[in-house]
Amino acid sequence: MPLFLLFLAVPLIEIALFIQVGGVIGLWPTLGIVVLTAVLGAMLVRSQGAAAMNNLRQSLGELNDPTEPLAHGAMILFSGALLLTPGFFTDAVGFALLVPGVRSAVYRYIRARVTVQTFDYGARPEPKDEPDIIDAEFEDLDQPNEARRGRSGWTRH
């Protein structure tokens, strides 16, 4: 039910804001602002998304818990979707999610309400103490030339 109310309330808020802002500044400036926020938001999402991917790679490379970098990346992705959606309310929420402090606060809020039972990267493979064994066939090239006749030119002197 709360999700249904959200899907009902957001478009109504957007329509009301379009009417109010359009009445104050006019149609073309309102449309210009909507397009400008979409372009600016796409550029910001791209740069912050790249930084979030680097943080995730670093976390995985150091075998740290990747939960927070993953959550930040998901929130940046969500903010991109909100910024590309035409509207002032969705743009405000989208730009808010691009602020690292806001993302950290949202992460702490969600983390306090979610319990992770287990987290494991899996067992690391143990190094082998046995030497590497290579199975191969060989041919003695120290035989006299007469014994090697008729074979490939690579074995002739």
Contacts in CASP RR format, 6 or more apart in sequence:
PFRMAT RR
TARGET T0000
AUTHOR 0000-0000-0000
METHOD contacts of the structure
MODEL  1
MPLFLLFLAVPLIEIALFIQVGGVIGLWPTLGIVVLTAVLGAMLVRSQGA
AAMNNLRQSLGELNDPTEPLAHGAMILFSGALLLTPGFFTDAVGFALLVP
GVRSAVYRYIRARVTVQTFDYGARPEPKDEPDIIDAEFEDLDQPNEARRG
RSGWTRH
10 89 0 8 1.000
10 90 0 8 1.000
13 89 0 8 1.000
14 86 0 8 1.000
14 87 0 8 1.000
14 88 0 8 1.000
14 89 0 8 1.000
14 90 0 8 1.000
17 87 0 8 1.000
17 88 0 8 1.000
17 89 0 8 1.000
18 30 0 8 1.000
18 87 0 8 1.000
18 88 0 8 1.000
21 30 0 8 1.000
21 33 0 8 1.000
21 88 0 8 1.000
22 29 0 8 1.000
22 30 0 8 1.000
33 88 0 8 1.000
34 86 0 8 1.000
34 87 0 8 1.000
34 88 0 8 1.000
34 91 0 8 1.000
37 83 0 8 1.000
37 87 0 8 1.000
37 91 0 8 1.000
37 95 0 8 1.000
38 83 0 8 1.000
38 84 0 8 1.000
38 86 0 8 1.000
40 83 0 8 1.000
41 80 0 8 1.000
41 83 0 8 1.000
41 84 0 8 1.000
41 94 0 8 1.000
41 95 0 8 1.000
41 98 0 8 1.000
42 80 0 8 1.000
42 83 0 8 1.000
42 84 0 8 1.000
44 83 0 8 1.000
44 95 0 8 1.000
44 98 0 8 1.000
45 76 0 8 1.000
45 77 0 8 1.000
45 79 0 8 1.000
45 80 0 8 1.000
45 83 0 8 1.000
45 98 0 8 1.000
48 76 0 8 1.000
48 98 0 8 1.000
49 73 0 8 1.000
49 76 0 8 1.000
49 77 0 8 1.000
52 69 0 8 1.000
52 72 0 8 1.000
52 73 0 8 1.000
52 76 0 8 1.000
53 73 0 8 1.000
55 69 0 8 1.000
55 72 0 8 1.000
56 66 0 8 1.000
56 69 0 8 1.000
56 70 0 8 1.000
56 73 0 8 1.000
58 69 0 8 1.000
59 65 0 8 1.000
59 66 0 8 1.000
59 68 0 8 1.000
59 69 0 8 1.000
60 66 0 8 1.000
63 121 0 8 1.000
65 119 0 8 1.000
67 111 0 8 1.000
67 116 0 8 1.000
67 119 0 8 1.000
68 107 0 8 1.000
71 103 0 8 1.000
71 107 0 8 1.000
71 110 0 8 1.000
72 100 0 8 1.000
72 103 0 8 1.000
72 107 0 8 1.000
75 97 0 8 1.000
75 103 0 8 1.000
75 106 0 8 1.000
75 107 0 8 1.000
76 97 0 8 1.000
76 98 0 8 1.000
76 103 0 8 1.000
78 94 0 8 1.000
78 97 0 8 1.000
79 93 0 8 1.000
79 94 0 8 1.000
79 95 0 8 1.000
79 96 0 8 1.000
79 97 0 8 1.000
79 98 0 8 1.000
80 94 0 8 1.000
82 90 0 8 1.000
82 91 0 8 1.000
82 93 0 8 1.000
82 94 0 8 1.000
82 97 0 8 1.000
83 90 0 8 1.000
83 91 0 8 1.000
83 94 0 8 1.000
83 95 0 8 1.000
96 102 0 8 1.000
97 103 0 8 1.000
97 106 0 8 1.000
139 155 0 8 1.000
141 148 0 8 1.000
141 155 0 8 1.000
145 156 0 8 1.000
145 157 0 8 1.000
148 155 0 8 1.000
148 156 0 8 1.000
END
